[in-house]
Amino acid sequence: MQEQGVKSQLFINRSEERHTRLVNQYTPFIFAVLEDLIKGEERRTEKTSIQVGTDVYLLRQI
């Protein structure tokens, strides 16, 4: 994707929670990451995840 000029970021959830429960419980996280992406910032993302590689993050246990 990067070769085609498309920027992407990967967020990995370390817990064993199902997708629907994850979305319901971590709505503030999802909105914070989206807001950072829109504004080109990382301040909210840094509070909720740990960067482990270029554009790869692990979700912190909340």
All heavy atoms as TSV, in Angstrom:
chain	resi	resn	atom	element	x	y	z
A	1	MET	N	N	0.822	-1.188	0.000
A	1	MET	CA	C	0.000	0.000	0.000
A	1	MET	C	C	0.862	1.247	0.000
A	1	MET	O	O	0.527	2.214	-0.661
A	1	MET	CB	C	-0.949	-0.018	1.200
A	1	MET	CG	C	-2.040	-1.061	1.095
A	1	MET	SD	S	-3.160	-1.112	2.530
A	1	MET	CE	C	-3.990	0.448	2.357
A	2	GLN	N	N	1.961	1.199	0.768
A	2	GLN	CA	C	2.828	2.373	0.821
A	2	GLN	C	C	3.447	2.663	-0.533
A	2	GLN	O	O	3.638	3.812	-0.887
A	2	GLN	CB	C	3.899	2.194	1.888
A	2	GLN	CG	C	3.343	2.223	3.295
A	2	GLN	CD	C	4.392	1.955	4.363
A	2	GLN	OE1	O	5.462	1.447	4.072
A	2	GLN	NE2	N	4.065	2.291	5.599
A	3	GLU	N	N	3.754	1.606	-1.299
A	3	GLU	CA	C	4.304	1.806	-2.629
A	3	GLU	C	C	3.319	2.518	-3.548
A	3	GLU	O	O	3.710	3.189	-4.494
A	3	GLU	CB	C	4.702	0.463	-3.239
A	3	GLU	CG	C	5.898	-0.176	-2.555
A	3	GLU	CD	C	6.189	-1.561	-3.100
A	3	GLU	OE1	O	5.518	-1.977	-4.068
A	3	GLU	OE2	O	7.086	-2.216	-2.549
A	4	GLN	N	N	2.033	2.396	-3.246
A	4	GLN	CA	C	0.995	3.050	-4.030
A	4	GLN	C	C	0.635	4.425	-3.466
A	4	GLN	O	O	-0.289	5.068	-3.942
A	4	GLN	CB	C	-0.265	2.179	-4.076
A	4	GLN	CG	C	-0.046	0.830	-4.708
A	4	GLN	CD	C	0.354	0.943	-6.175
A	4	GLN	OE1	O	-0.179	1.762	-6.902
A	4	GLN	NE2	N	1.314	0.141	-6.581
A	5	GLY	N	N	1.350	4.866	-2.423
A	5	GLY	CA	C	1.097	6.170	-1.829
A	5	GLY	C	C	-0.033	6.190	-0.819
A	5	GLY	O	O	-0.536	7.249	-0.466
A	6	VAL	N	N	-0.444	5.008	-0.349
A	6	VAL	CA	C	-1.525	4.914	0.630
A	6	VAL	C	C	-0.907	4.726	2.011
A	6	VAL	O	O	-0.164	3.787	2.246
A	6	VAL	CB	C	-2.459	3.724	0.311
A	6	VAL	CG1	C	-3.536	3.595	1.380
A	6	VAL	CG2	C	-3.065	3.879	-1.066
A	7	LYS	N	N	-1.224	5.648	2.931
A	7	LYS	CA	C	-0.698	5.559	4.291
A	7	LYS	C	C	-1.646	4.709	5.132
A	7	LYS	O	O	-2.862	4.852	5.052
A	7	LYS	CB	C	-0.569	6.953	4.905
A	7	LYS	CG	C	-0.003	6.941	6.306
A	7	LYS	CD	C	0.364	8.322	6.755
A	7	LYS	CE	C	0.797	8.404	8.191
A	7	LYS	NZ	N	1.713	7.424	8.674
A	8	SER	N	N	-1.092	3.800	5.895
A	8	SER	CA	C	-1.908	2.957	6.764
A	8	SER	C	C	-1.213	2.795	8.105
A	8	SER	O	O	-0.007	2.970	8.217
A	8	SER	CB	C	-2.146	1.586	6.127
A	8	SER	OG	O	-0.924	0.913	5.984
A	9	GLN	N	N	-2.016	2.493	9.127
A	9	GLN	CA	C	-1.498	2.205	10.454
A	9	GLN	C	C	-2.181	0.955	10.953
A	9	GLN	O	O	-3.364	0.735	10.700
A	9	GLN	CB	C	-1.752	3.370	11.412
A	9	GLN	CG	C	-0.971	4.606	11.049
A	9	GLN	CD	C	-1.165	5.726	12.050
A	9	GLN	OE1	O	-2.150	5.760	12.768
A	9	GLN	NE2	N	-0.234	6.639	12.090
A	10	LEU	N	N	-1.445	0.128	11.683
A	10	LEU	CA	C	-1.968	-1.124	12.204
A	10	LEU	C	C	-2.001	-1.055	13.727
A	10	LEU	O	O	-0.998	-0.733	14.369
A	10	LEU	CB	C	-1.074	-2.294	11.756
A	10	LEU	CG	C	-1.407	-3.672	12.314
A	10	LEU	CD1	C	-2.783	-4.127	11.836
A	10	LEU	CD2	C	-0.328	-4.666	11.899
A	11	PHE	N	N	-3.171	-1.350	14.305
A	11	PHE	CA	C	-3.331	-1.407	15.753
A	11	PHE	C	C	-3.695	-2.842	16.116
A	11	PHE	O	O	-4.630	-3.415	15.573
A	11	PHE	CB	C	-4.444	-0.454	16.225
A	11	PHE	CG	C	-4.031	0.978	16.152
A	11	PHE	CD1	C	-4.179	1.685	14.970
A	11	PHE	CD2	C	-3.470	1.613	17.242
A	11	PHE	CE1	C	-3.782	3.007	14.885
A	11	PHE	CE2	C	-3.069	2.935	17.164
A	11	PHE	CZ	C	-3.227	3.632	15.984
A	12	ILE	N	N	-2.916	-3.431	17.032
A	12	ILE	CA	C	-3.108	-4.817	17.424
A	12	ILE	C	C	-3.645	-4.861	18.841
A	12	ILE	O	O	-3.072	-4.257	19.755
A	12	ILE	CB	C	-1.780	-5.588	17.334
A	12	ILE	CG1	C	-1.252	-5.530	15.891
A	12	ILE	CG2	C	-1.961	-7.030	17.797
A	12	ILE	CD1	C	0.165	-6.034	15.729
A	13	ASN	N	N	-4.726	-5.587	19.030
A	13	ASN	CA	C	-5.309	-5.766	20.344
A	13	ASN	C	C	-4.706	-7.012	20.973
A	13	ASN	O	O	-4.769	-8.095	20.394
A	13	ASN	CB	C	-6.831	-5.911	20.215
A	13	ASN	CG	C	-7.501	-6.148	21.544
A	13	ASN	OD1	O	-6.960	-5.804	22.584
A	13	ASN	ND2	N	-8.666	-6.735	21.523
A	14	ARG	N	N	-4.096	-6.884	22.141
A	14	ARG	CA	C	-3.444	-8.015	22.810
A	14	ARG	C	C	-4.417	-8.895	23.582
A	14	ARG	O	O	-4.084	-9.999	23.962
A	14	ARG	CB	C	-2.376	-7.511	23.773
A	14	ARG	CG	C	-1.317	-6.703	23.083
A	14	ARG	CD	C	-0.278	-6.204	24.037
A	14	ARG	NE	N	-0.871	-5.495	25.165
A	14	ARG	CZ	C	-0.264	-5.266	26.313
A	14	ARG	NH1	N	0.955	-5.686	26.494
A	14	ARG	NH2	N	-0.848	-4.608	27.261
A	15	SER	N	N	-5.599	-8.418	23.851
A	15	SER	CA	C	-6.535	-9.206	24.657
A	15	SER	C	C	-7.257	-10.230	23.790
A	15	SER	O	O	-7.166	-10.216	22.567
A	15	SER	CB	C	-7.556	-8.287	25.343
A	15	SER	OG	O	-8.488	-7.808	24.403
A	16	GLU	N	N	-7.990	-11.110	24.438
A	16	GLU	CA	C	-8.726	-12.151	23.727
A	16	GLU	C	C	-10.192	-11.782	23.547
A	16	GLU	O	O	-11.032	-12.648	23.332
A	16	GLU	CB	C	-8.589	-13.470	24.487
A	16	GLU	CG	C	-7.161	-13.966	24.548
A	16	GLU	CD	C	-7.026	-15.251	25.317
A	16	GLU	OE1	O	-8.048	-15.915	25.588
A	16	GLU	OE2	O	-5.891	-15.609	25.660
A	17	GLU	N	N	-10.509	-10.499	23.627
A	17	GLU	CA	C	-11.895	-10.067	23.527
A	17	GLU	C	C	-12.412	-10.172	22.105
A	17	GLU	O	O	-11.673	-9.983	21.147
A	17	GLU	CB	C	-12.012	-8.628	24.019
A	17	GLU	CG	C	-11.462	-8.476	25.407
A	17	GLU	CD	C	-12.191	-7.425	26.199
A	17	GLU	OE1	O	-13.321	-7.074	25.834
A	17	GLU	OE2	O	-11.619	-6.967	27.178
A	18	ARG	N	N	-13.672	-10.458	21.984
A	18	ARG	CA	C	-14.293	-10.542	20.667
A	18	ARG	C	C	-14.438	-9.150	20.066
A	18	ARG	O	O	-14.466	-8.156	20.783
A	18	ARG	CB	C	-15.663	-11.198	20.787
A	18	ARG	CG	C	-15.566	-12.638	21.255
A	18	ARG	CD	C	-16.904	-13.239	21.421
A	18	ARG	NE	N	-17.732	-12.850	20.280
A	18	ARG	CZ	C	-18.767	-13.511	19.840
A	18	ARG	NH1	N	-19.124	-14.597	20.446
A	18	ARG	NH2	N	-19.468	-13.104	18.813
A	19	HIS	N	N	-14.548	-9.098	18.779
A	19	HIS	CA	C	-14.597	-7.812	18.069
A	19	HIS	C	C	-15.722	-6.918	18.579
A	19	HIS	O	O	-15.503	-5.747	18.876
A	19	HIS	CB	C	-14.763	-8.042	16.568
A	19	HIS	CG	C	-14.924	-6.780	15.798
A	19	HIS	ND1	N	-13.884	-5.894	15.591
A	19	HIS	CD2	C	-16.013	-6.235	15.209
A	19	HIS	CE1	C	-14.327	-4.874	14.901
A	19	HIS	NE2	N	-15.601	-5.056	14.650
A	20	THR	N	N	-16.944	-7.437	18.696
A	20	THR	CA	C	-18.068	-6.590	19.090
A	20	THR	C	C	-17.859	-6.008	20.480
A	20	THR	O	O	-18.156	-4.846	20.713
A	20	THR	CB	C	-19.387	-7.372	19.060
A	20	THR	OG1	O	-19.240	-8.581	19.810
A	20	THR	CG2	C	-19.791	-7.706	17.640
A	21	ARG	N	N	-17.336	-6.810	21.400
A	21	ARG	CA	C	-17.082	-6.304	22.749
A	21	ARG	C	C	-15.966	-5.264	22.724
A	21	ARG	O	O	-16.030	-4.250	23.400
A	21	ARG	CB	C	-16.720	-7.459	23.674
A	21	ARG	CG	C	-16.601	-7.008	25.098
A	21	ARG	CD	C	-16.515	-8.181	26.029
A	21	ARG	NE	N	-16.345	-7.675	27.375
A	21	ARG	CZ	C	-16.067	-8.407	28.404
A	21	ARG	NH1	N	-15.951	-9.702	28.263
A	21	ARG	NH2	N	-15.921	-7.883	29.585
A	22	LEU	N	N	-14.937	-5.499	21.920
A	22	LEU	CA	C	-13.839	-4.546	21.797
A	22	LEU	C	C	-14.363	-3.193	21.328
A	22	LEU	O	O	-14.040	-2.155	21.898
A	22	LEU	CB	C	-12.791	-5.073	20.820
A	22	LEU	CG	C	-11.663	-4.099	20.486
A	22	LEU	CD1	C	-10.750	-3.928	21.698
A	22	LEU	CD2	C	-10.864	-4.585	19.301
A	23	VAL	N	N	-15.169	-3.198	20.294
A	23	VAL	CA	C	-15.705	-1.949	19.756
A	23	VAL	C	C	-16.551	-1.241	20.803
A	23	VAL	O	O	-16.454	-0.030	20.995
A	23	VAL	CB	C	-16.519	-2.205	18.468
A	23	VAL	CG1	C	-17.247	-0.951	18.026
A	23	VAL	CG2	C	-15.603	-2.712	17.365
A	24	ASN	N	N	-17.371	-1.972	21.524
A	24	ASN	CA	C	-18.235	-1.365	22.539
A	24	ASN	C	C	-17.441	-0.815	23.715
A	24	ASN	O	O	-17.754	0.245	24.236
A	24	ASN	CB	C	-19.260	-2.380	23.049
A	24	ASN	CG	C	-20.286	-2.722	22.001
A	24	ASN	OD1	O	-20.538	-1.944	21.088
A	24	ASN	ND2	N	-20.871	-3.890	22.115
A	25	GLN	N	N	-16.408	-1.527	24.168
A	25	GLN	CA	C	-15.654	-1.104	25.341
A	25	GLN	C	C	-14.627	-0.022	25.033
A	25	GLN	O	O	-14.284	0.754	25.902
A	25	GLN	CB	C	-14.928	-2.289	25.967
A	25	GLN	CG	C	-15.841	-3.208	26.729
A	25	GLN	CD	C	-15.059	-4.275	27.449
A	25	GLN	OE1	O	-14.090	-4.807	26.924
A	25	GLN	NE2	N	-15.486	-4.594	28.653
A	26	TYR	N	N	-14.089	-0.013	23.831
A	26	TYR	CA	C	-12.993	0.886	23.517
A	26	TYR	C	C	-13.379	2.000	22.558
A	26	TYR	O	O	-12.553	2.496	21.811
A	26	TYR	CB	C	-11.803	0.092	22.953
A	26	TYR	CG	C	-11.247	-0.903	23.939
A	26	TYR	CD1	C	-11.349	-2.258	23.702
A	26	TYR	CD2	C	-10.637	-0.475	25.113
A	26	TYR	CE1	C	-10.841	-3.178	24.606
A	26	TYR	CE2	C	-10.133	-1.385	26.017
A	26	TYR	CZ	C	-10.233	-2.737	25.763
A	26	TYR	OH	O	-9.727	-3.632	26.657
A	27	THR	N	N	-14.649	2.395	22.583
A	27	THR	CA	C	-15.112	3.478	21.713
A	27	THR	C	C	-14.275	4.741	21.897
A	27	THR	O	O	-13.878	5.353	20.895
A	27	THR	CB	C	-16.606	3.760	21.947
A	27	THR	OG1	O	-17.327	2.552	21.730
A	27	THR	CG2	C	-17.118	4.827	21.014
A	28	PRO	N	N	-13.950	5.173	23.122
A	28	PRO	CA	C	-13.105	6.366	23.275
A	28	PRO	C	C	-11.746	6.197	22.590
A	28	PRO	O	O	-11.226	7.137	21.984
A	28	PRO	CB	C	-12.953	6.519	24.788
A	28	PRO	CG	C	-14.155	5.849	25.357
A	28	PRO	CD	C	-14.426	4.696	24.433
A	29	PHE	N	N	-11.162	4.998	22.663
A	29	PHE	CA	C	-9.893	4.726	22.003
A	29	PHE	C	C	-10.032	4.889	20.489
A	29	PHE	O	O	-9.214	5.543	19.845
A	29	PHE	CB	C	-9.421	3.315	22.338
A	29	PHE	CG	C	-8.374	2.792	21.390
A	29	PHE	CD1	C	-7.079	3.269	21.444
A	29	PHE	CD2	C	-8.690	1.849	20.434
A	29	PHE	CE1	C	-6.105	2.802	20.561
A	29	PHE	CE2	C	-7.736	1.373	19.557
A	29	PHE	CZ	C	-6.442	1.855	19.624
A	30	ILE	N	N	-11.060	4.298	19.929
A	30	ILE	CA	C	-11.268	4.354	18.482
A	30	ILE	C	C	-11.447	5.792	18.029
A	30	ILE	O	O	-10.832	6.233	17.043
A	30	ILE	CB	C	-12.460	3.468	18.082
A	30	ILE	CG1	C	-12.107	1.997	18.333
A	30	ILE	CG2	C	-12.846	3.706	16.622
A	30	ILE	CD1	C	-13.277	1.054	18.256
A	31	PHE	N	N	-12.264	6.566	18.727
A	31	PHE	CA	C	-12.467	7.967	18.364
A	31	PHE	C	C	-11.190	8.784	18.525
A	31	PHE	O	O	-10.890	9.662	17.723
A	31	PHE	CB	C	-13.610	8.588	19.168
A	31	PHE	CG	C	-14.966	8.238	18.617
A	31	PHE	CD1	C	-15.818	7.425	19.334
A	31	PHE	CD2	C	-15.380	8.705	17.381
A	31	PHE	CE1	C	-17.058	7.083	18.825
A	31	PHE	CE2	C	-16.619	8.372	16.862
A	31	PHE	CZ	C	-17.470	7.548	17.594
A	32	ALA	N	N	-10.402	8.488	19.562
A	32	ALA	CA	C	-9.146	9.218	19.782
A	32	ALA	C	C	-8.160	8.961	18.645
A	32	ALA	O	O	-7.524	9.889	18.138
A	32	ALA	CB	C	-8.530	8.815	21.123
A	33	VAL	N	N	-8.049	7.710	18.233
A	33	VAL	CA	C	-7.141	7.373	17.134
A	33	VAL	C	C	-7.616	8.023	15.841
A	33	VAL	O	O	-6.821	8.601	15.086
A	33	VAL	CB	C	-7.011	5.846	16.972
A	33	VAL	CG1	C	-6.297	5.497	15.678
A	33	VAL	CG2	C	-6.264	5.256	18.156
A	34	LEU	N	N	-8.899	7.967	15.569
A	34	LEU	CA	C	-9.432	8.601	14.361
A	34	LEU	C	C	-9.185	10.107	14.372
A	34	LEU	O	O	-8.813	10.693	13.352
A	34	LEU	CB	C	-10.928	8.303	14.214
A	34	LEU	CG	C	-11.287	6.865	13.858
A	34	LEU	CD1	C	-12.797	6.675	13.890
A	34	LEU	CD2	C	-10.726	6.493	12.497
A	35	GLU	N	N	-9.388	10.733	15.525
A	35	GLU	CA	C	-9.142	12.171	15.625
A	35	GLU	C	C	-7.670	12.494	15.383
A	35	GLU	O	O	-7.339	13.454	14.695
A	35	GLU	CB	C	-9.592	12.681	16.996
A	35	GLU	CG	C	-9.644	14.188	17.060
A	35	GLU	CD	C	-10.326	14.690	18.320
A	35	GLU	OE1	O	-10.980	13.894	19.022
A	35	GLU	OE2	O	-10.203	15.889	18.590
A	36	ASP	N	N	-6.767	11.682	15.942
A	36	ASP	CA	C	-5.333	11.880	15.691
A	36	ASP	C	C	-5.010	11.734	14.211
A	36	ASP	O	O	-4.244	12.515	13.652
A	36	ASP	CB	C	-4.491	10.882	16.487
A	36	ASP	CG	C	-4.164	11.369	17.892
A	36	ASP	OD1	O	-4.578	12.481	18.256
A	36	ASP	OD2	O	-3.484	10.635	18.619
A	37	LEU	N	N	-5.586	10.722	13.565
A	37	LEU	CA	C	-5.338	10.519	12.135
A	37	LEU	C	C	-5.812	11.715	11.313
A	37	LEU	O	O	-5.118	12.167	10.406
A	37	LEU	CB	C	-6.031	9.236	11.651
A	37	LEU	CG	C	-5.427	7.928	12.131
A	37	LEU	CD1	C	-6.331	6.751	11.749
A	37	LEU	CD2	C	-4.038	7.730	11.546
A	38	ILE	N	N	-6.978	12.223	11.640
A	38	ILE	CA	C	-7.534	13.363	10.906
A	38	ILE	C	C	-6.675	14.609	11.106
A	38	ILE	O	O	-6.399	15.348	10.156
A	38	ILE	CB	C	-8.990	13.617	11.353
A	38	ILE	CG1	C	-9.891	12.476	10.853
A	38	ILE	CG2	C	-9.490	14.974	10.839
A	38	ILE	CD1	C	-11.268	12.455	11.479
A	39	LYS	N	N	-6.234	14.822	12.348
A	39	LYS	CA	C	-5.454	16.033	12.663
A	39	LYS	C	C	-3.964	15.864	12.419
A	39	LYS	O	O	-3.202	16.812	12.567
A	39	LYS	CB	C	-5.690	16.432	14.122
A	39	LYS	CG	C	-7.097	16.905	14.391
A	39	LYS	CD	C	-7.253	17.369	15.820
A	39	LYS	CE	C	-8.632	17.951	16.047
A	39	LYS	NZ	N	-8.774	18.475	17.400
A	40	GLY	N	N	-3.524	14.642	12.068
A	40	GLY	CA	C	-2.100	14.398	11.849
A	40	GLY	C	C	-1.299	14.465	13.132
A	40	GLY	O	O	-0.125	14.844	13.134
A	41	GLU	N	N	-1.913	14.076	14.242
A	41	GLU	CA	C	-1.255	14.107	15.553
A	41	GLU	C	C	-1.061	12.686	16.068
A	41	GLU	O	O	-1.546	11.729	15.472
A	41	GLU	CB	C	-2.106	14.893	16.552
A	41	GLU	CG	C	-2.347	16.328	16.160
A	41	GLU	CD	C	-3.270	17.056	17.122
A	41	GLU	OE1	O	-3.988	16.410	17.908
A	41	GLU	OE2	O	-3.273	18.285	17.066
A	42	GLU	N	N	-0.374	12.570	17.193
A	42	GLU	CA	C	-0.204	11.262	17.840
A	42	GLU	C	C	-0.410	11.346	19.343
A	42	GLU	O	O	-0.185	10.378	20.052
A	42	GLU	CB	C	1.191	10.696	17.552
A	42	GLU	CG	C	1.394	10.315	16.117
A	42	GLU	CD	C	2.725	9.634	15.877
A	42	GLU	OE1	O	3.513	9.494	16.831
A	42	GLU	OE2	O	2.972	9.245	14.726
A	43	ARG	N	N	-0.835	12.488	19.839
A	43	ARG	CA	C	-0.888	12.650	21.300
A	43	ARG	C	C	-1.913	11.737	21.967
A	43	ARG	O	O	-1.661	11.205	23.038
A	43	ARG	CB	C	-1.109	14.106	21.683
A	43	ARG	CG	C	-2.396	14.720	21.209
A	43	ARG	CD	C	-2.388	16.247	21.474
A	43	ARG	NE	N	-3.625	16.841	21.027
A	43	ARG	CZ	C	-4.633	17.108	21.835
A	43	ARG	NH1	N	-4.532	16.868	23.120
A	43	ARG	NH2	N	-5.739	17.637	21.351
A	44	ARG	N	N	-3.070	11.515	21.364
A	44	ARG	CA	C	-4.051	10.601	21.945
A	44	ARG	C	C	-3.625	9.152	21.717
A	44	ARG	O	O	-3.809	8.297	22.572
A	44	ARG	CB	C	-5.425	10.847	21.332
A	44	ARG	CG	C	-6.013	12.201	21.693
A	44	ARG	CD	C	-7.197	12.526	20.790
A	44	ARG	NE	N	-7.395	13.935	20.653
A	44	ARG	CZ	C	-6.737	14.739	19.815
A	44	ARG	NH1	N	-5.830	14.257	19.019
A	44	ARG	NH2	N	-6.986	16.021	19.763
A	45	THR	N	N	-3.076	8.883	20.543
A	45	THR	CA	C	-2.619	7.534	20.207
A	45	THR	C	C	-1.535	7.082	21.181
A	45	THR	O	O	-1.527	5.928	21.610
A	45	THR	CB	C	-2.085	7.504	18.760
A	45	THR	OG1	O	-3.122	7.944	17.873
A	45	THR	CG2	C	-1.647	6.120	18.351
A	46	GLU	N	N	-0.622	7.966	21.543
A	46	GLU	CA	C	0.461	7.618	22.469
A	46	GLU	C	C	-0.056	7.262	23.853
A	46	GLU	O	O	0.566	6.476	24.559
A	46	GLU	CB	C	1.459	8.764	22.565
A	46	GLU	CG	C	2.283	8.956	21.303
A	46	GLU	CD	C	3.175	10.182	21.356
A	46	GLU	OE1	O	3.029	11.002	22.282
A	46	GLU	OE2	O	4.015	10.311	20.450
A	47	LYS	N	N	-1.197	7.805	24.249
A	47	LYS	CA	C	-1.760	7.510	25.568
A	47	LYS	C	C	-2.439	6.144	25.602
A	47	LYS	O	O	-2.567	5.547	26.656
A	47	LYS	CB	C	-2.788	8.577	25.959
A	47	LYS	CG	C	-2.185	9.929	26.249
A	47	LYS	CD	C	-3.266	10.924	26.611
A	47	LYS	CE	C	-2.682	12.300	26.841
A	47	LYS	NZ	N	-3.716	13.307	27.098
A	48	THR	N	N	-2.907	5.678	24.456
A	48	THR	CA	C	-3.699	4.457	24.431
A	48	THR	C	C	-2.993	3.263	23.802
A	48	THR	O	O	-3.521	2.160	23.827
A	48	THR	CB	C	-5.015	4.699	23.664
A	48	THR	OG1	O	-4.697	5.186	22.360
A	48	THR	CG2	C	-5.892	5.711	24.389
A	49	SER	N	N	-1.811	3.481	23.226
A	49	SER	CA	C	-1.118	2.370	22.576
A	49	SER	C	C	0.390	2.551	22.665
A	49	SER	O	O	0.885	3.612	23.005
A	49	SER	CB	C	-1.550	2.265	21.114
A	49	SER	OG	O	-1.243	3.468	20.438
A	50	ILE	N	N	1.100	1.481	22.347
A	50	ILE	CA	C	2.565	1.474	22.359
A	50	ILE	C	C	3.033	1.217	20.934
A	50	ILE	O	O	2.614	0.231	20.312
A	50	ILE	CB	C	3.099	0.360	23.288
A	50	ILE	CG1	C	2.591	0.558	24.711
A	50	ILE	CG2	C	4.617	0.289	23.238
A	50	ILE	CD1	C	2.771	-0.650	25.599
A	51	GLN	N	N	3.892	2.090	20.416
A	51	GLN	CA	C	4.400	1.898	19.065
A	51	GLN	C	C	5.492	0.837	19.077
A	51	GLN	O	O	6.454	0.929	19.822
A	51	GLN	CB	C	4.926	3.205	18.483
A	51	GLN	CG	C	5.287	3.083	17.026
A	51	GLN	CD	C	5.547	4.425	16.369
A	51	GLN	OE1	O	5.569	5.465	17.018
A	51	GLN	NE2	N	5.733	4.393	15.064
A	52	VAL	N	N	5.333	-0.184	18.223
A	52	VAL	CA	C	6.298	-1.284	18.173
A	52	VAL	C	C	7.013	-1.368	16.825
A	52	VAL	O	O	7.882	-2.208	16.635
A	52	VAL	CB	C	5.634	-2.641	18.501
A	52	VAL	CG1	C	5.161	-2.663	19.944
A	52	VAL	CG2	C	4.494	-2.932	17.543
A	53	GLY	N	N	6.643	-0.514	15.915
A	53	GLY	CA	C	7.262	-0.494	14.594
A	53	GLY	C	C	6.742	0.703	13.825
A	53	GLY	O	O	5.932	1.479	14.332
A	54	THR	N	N	7.186	0.855	12.598
A	54	THR	CA	C	6.713	1.957	11.775
A	54	THR	C	C	5.222	1.766	11.510
A	54	THR	O	O	4.810	0.795	10.876
A	54	THR	CB	C	7.466	1.997	10.431
A	54	THR	OG1	O	8.863	2.099	10.706
A	54	THR	CG2	C	7.035	3.181	9.600
A	55	ASP	N	N	4.423	2.665	12.058
A	55	ASP	CA	C	2.963	2.634	11.899
A	55	ASP	C	C	2.323	1.348	12.416
A	55	ASP	O	O	1.274	0.918	11.944
A	55	ASP	CB	C	2.572	2.870	10.427
A	55	ASP	CG	C	2.954	4.265	9.974
A	55	ASP	OD1	O	2.893	5.202	10.775
A	55	ASP	OD2	O	3.327	4.411	8.788
A	56	VAL	N	N	2.947	0.693	13.412
A	56	VAL	CA	C	2.382	-0.498	14.055
A	56	VAL	C	C	2.312	-0.242	15.556
A	56	VAL	O	O	3.305	0.123	16.179
A	56	VAL	CB	C	3.234	-1.753	13.769
A	56	VAL	CG1	C	2.651	-2.968	14.466
A	56	VAL	CG2	C	3.363	-1.993	12.270
A	57	TYR	N	N	1.141	-0.460	16.151
A	57	TYR	CA	C	0.912	-0.154	17.549
A	57	TYR	C	C	0.230	-1.320	18.244
A	57	TYR	O	O	-0.564	-2.041	17.656
A	57	TYR	CB	C	-0.009	1.075	17.688
A	57	TYR	CG	C	0.535	2.308	17.044
A	57	TYR	CD1	C	0.339	2.565	15.680
A	57	TYR	CD2	C	1.258	3.238	17.773
A	57	TYR	CE1	C	0.841	3.706	15.083
A	57	TYR	CE2	C	1.762	4.382	17.190
A	57	TYR	CZ	C	1.565	4.607	15.847
A	57	TYR	OH	O	2.061	5.719	15.250
A	58	LEU	N	N	0.513	-1.496	19.543
A	58	LEU	CA	C	-0.191	-2.438	20.403
A	58	LEU	C	C	-1.109	-1.646	21.303
A	58	LEU	O	O	-0.690	-0.657	21.928
A	58	LEU	CB	C	0.774	-3.227	21.275
A	58	LEU	CG	C	1.602	-4.327	20.638
A	58	LEU	CD1	C	2.569	-4.904	21.671
A	58	LEU	CD2	C	0.735	-5.401	20.051
A	59	LEU	N	N	-2.342	-2.077	21.407
A	59	LEU	CA	C	-3.296	-1.428	22.295
A	59	LEU	C	C	-2.895	-1.678	23.736
A	59	LEU	O	O	-2.634	-2.820	24.136
A	59	LEU	CB	C	-4.705	-1.973	22.041
A	59	LEU	CG	C	-5.840	-1.447	22.889
A	59	LEU	CD1	C	-6.030	0.058	22.666
A	59	LEU	CD2	C	-7.118	-2.184	22.578
A	60	ARG	N	N	-2.788	-0.607	24.533
A	60	ARG	CA	C	-2.474	-0.766	25.960
A	60	ARG	C	C	-3.670	-1.411	26.654
A	60	ARG	O	O	-4.813	-1.207	26.260
A	60	ARG	CB	C	-2.232	0.587	26.627
A	60	ARG	CG	C	-0.956	1.266	26.198
A	60	ARG	CD	C	-0.836	2.587	26.974
A	60	ARG	NE	N	0.224	3.399	26.438
A	60	ARG	CZ	C	1.466	3.405	26.914
A	60	ARG	NH1	N	1.786	2.635	27.923
A	60	ARG	NH2	N	2.377	4.168	26.372
A	61	GLN	N	N	-3.410	-2.166	27.686
A	61	GLN	CA	C	-4.495	-2.731	28.482
A	61	GLN	C	C	-5.195	-1.590	29.205
A	61	GLN	O	O	-4.558	-0.834	29.923
A	61	GLN	CB	C	-3.977	-3.764	29.472
A	61	GLN	CG	C	-3.374	-4.979	28.829
A	61	GLN	CD	C	-4.409	-5.841	28.108
A	61	GLN	OE1	O	-5.575	-5.501	27.992
A	61	GLN	NE2	N	-3.961	-6.958	27.623
A	62	ILE	N	N	-6.468	-1.463	29.003
A	62	ILE	CA	C	-7.241	-0.364	29.607
A	62	ILE	C	C	-8.045	-0.886	30.765
A	62	ILE	O	O	-8.534	-1.949	30.761
A	62	ILE	CB	C	-8.150	0.298	28.569
A	62	ILE	CG1	C	-7.299	0.847	27.438
A	62	ILE	CG2	C	-8.995	1.386	29.185
A	62	ILE	CD1	C	-8.060	1.442	26.289
